[in-house]
Structures are given as structure tokens and as C-alpha cells.
């Protein structure tokens, strides 16, 4: 699992709506109709992340969930981070 450079990350997230690249990570904030909808999403994402062993940093707020992916081992964004961003969008 190799690190992607900034150009590769930008190109990869171009087609994934709402994701931004900052501080060696990709991030998206998702708005939900209710707090519990956000919690349901977090639980679904946690199960998927655990299954493939690539876990996001999550921030839960009122009707919003922030999702950040980076490879802590590699120190930046990898293909697995991009794959997980796509998986997040498929859960929505």
C-alpha cells in the first residue's frame, strides 16, 4: 500500500462528491435529517471499516458526521483511503 501524491489524490477524489484533501488526509462532512440517522450511518461505516481493517477518524455532531481517512502507518492517503471514501458514499 503506497502513498499517493497530492496530484494522485486530487485526481482520485475528483469524481467522489464532497471529499476534500487537506493535511495528508481526505475528509467529508455529511449532513443527516436527524442525529440518529447520523449514528446509524456511523455504525454501518464502523462495521465496513472493521471488516477491511481501515478505520476513519469520525466526528459526530448534531445531524452531521465528519469522516476523515488517512493511513496512519503510511503517513498520508493511500488507495485504500480512496476505496473507503467510495464505500462511504455507497452507504448514503
Secondary structure as UniProt FT lines:
FT   HELIX           6..13
FT   TURN            14..15
FT   TURN            17..18
FT   STRAND          20..22
FT   TURN            23..24
FT   STRAND          25..31
FT   HELIX           35..52
FT   STRAND          57..61
FT   TURN            62..63
FT   STRAND          64..69
FT   TURN            72..75
FT   HELIX           79..91
//
